[in-house]
Amino acid sequence: MDLMQHALRAGRSASTPQTPSPGATIVVGGGGALGSVVLEALLAGRSFAPVHVVVTQEFHATVQGLHTLLAPAFEDDQSGAPAATTGIVVFDRERRANGREAAFARPQPAQLPAIARWLQRRGVRHLIVVLPHDAARLPQALKAGLANLDEHAVAALGFEHVVFMRSAQAPADAASRGLQRVADLVLAQLRLMTPLRDQPVRARKVAQLVAALARRLPAATAGTRVMAPEWIWHAAQTGDLDALALDWLEGREPPPARAARMRM
């Protein structure tokens, strides 16, 4: 009986391994439609503290837990800038910004290597880059691989973790004329044939998945990973984003897509 009680007591006292906290976080690109909800998702989780967002002009952040970090030129190293362990770069579709959004840094794809080096100087070891794209125009081979020399350069910098998220987005509406209009009509037909798992996902779901990945990343095996659009689409179909992030980080296969039911 003593042995049995001892075994039961040991089972009750055993604790599950704790996930390392992502700690201080720096966000580059927090003013767009996606970047703003990424900030909201990070601030909603207590594990991200503090959250610094890069701005190009001084303004006072009124949200609790949010701090501004002035960095108009990422090539310049600021010795007074705070250190962080997690960095998130959000490339958002350009939109008409109000006065407050205009204060946030709006990174351009060509700046990615410079931004990554700047974050690395800030002490960042875990980097997440969110890259919205038009799914109909993205070659299949690039959905789960590095797409250009800039991404290769970032992967070679020596971060402990690098994640590129390829989130599908709706094509931009732009006026076209002549032959361009014909080309746009053809591309529109291709978009209609885009697989279900490559369809755009609401920005809020993408942001919640970014936060889930950032929480899980410090405990994952080191390396560079690319999250294909199908995984981001699955994030919109499940309520347990932490479990989905863990499955992806551990290299499991994505769950099968369920086609929507047709109503008669």
RARA-V759118 format. One record per helix or strand. SS is the DSSP state (h for helix, s for strand). FROM is the first residue (numbers start at 0). TO is the last residue. If there is no record, write none. Layout:
# RARA-V759118
SS/FROM/TO ; SS/FROM/TO
This chain:
# RARA-V759118
h/1/12 ; s/24/27 ; h/32/43 ; s/50/54 ; s/65/69 ; s/85/90 ; h/100/102 ; s/103/103 ; h/108/120 ; s/125/130 ; s/132/133 ; h/134/136 ; h/139/141 ; h/148/154 ; s/160/164 ; s/167/168 ; h/177/191 ; h/195/197 ; h/202/216 ; s/222/226 ; h/228/234 ; h/240/248
